[in-house]
Each structure stands twice: as structure tokens, then as C-alpha cells.
Amino acid sequence: MSASQESQVHFRRRTVVAAVGAVGVAAALTACGGSQDQEGSDSARVADEGDGADGAGGVLARTADIPEGGGVVFADQGVVVTQPTAGTFKAFSSKCTHQGCAVKSIADGVINCPCHNSTFDAATGEATGGPATLPLPEKQIRVEGDSITLV
């Protein structure tokens, strides 16, 4: 191999190594980033601070805000409120029992944790799949009229 051929081969290797490194960084950033996808948006949402979710003692939500078969995650209060069947409201900790990630969505009667894909029954909080084996701890709520309050 001549000196000019050797430098070309070396350049090509650097290019390949740099490209592989860039792809690896992009993949890592994509895996760590949050999704803006609204999958299951008809069944669940994450409440914003301005939703009137005052926490203990205050009105957490209106019954009409909690979709049947779905629910709403109140991140600031650390609670997920579900309506497994019409007129039945349940509340659980929004902290996954596997590694403490916040659950993100509720669809078709299932509470989903995005970190390791654990799933929980929206009616009981029992772990139904993934690495989590313990149920989500139940939270106490009170339903009076169309208001749901965290006790």
C-alpha cells in the first residue's frame, strides 16, 4: 500500500467510526427522550397544574374529566384517578412499584408505565405485566356530586 492509499483507508475508517458514534448518540437521545405521541388520548391524559387539581382537601377533578375505561394522571399530586366502569372512581399512586417512574397513560382499563412497560389493572391497581410485581398503592378519594377530592 502506498502512503496515499494508506491515508485514504485511514480516513475512511475515521468516517465510519464517526458515523457509528453519531448514530449511537442519536439512538441514546431518542431512547431517553419523552414521546409527544398522544396514544390513547381518548382514554387518558396528564393533568396540568392549572387544571384545578388542588390536592388534599381541594377539588382534584370533575367526574366528567375522568373517561370511562380510562383515567387521568395528576403528576403534581402523585395520583392517578381511573373510572373502570361508569360511575366507579378509583385512585392509586402514580409511582410505578418497579423503580418509581411515573405512570403515563391509561387505556382500555390498563395503567401503563413507560419506563419498563409495567402494566396495572385500572380497577384494582394490581400489576398485570412487566417487571412490576406489586400493586399500585390505593389513594383515598371522595366523590361528591361531580367533584372528586383527594382525602
Disulfide bonds with the S-S distance in Angstrom:
Cys101-Cys115 2.20
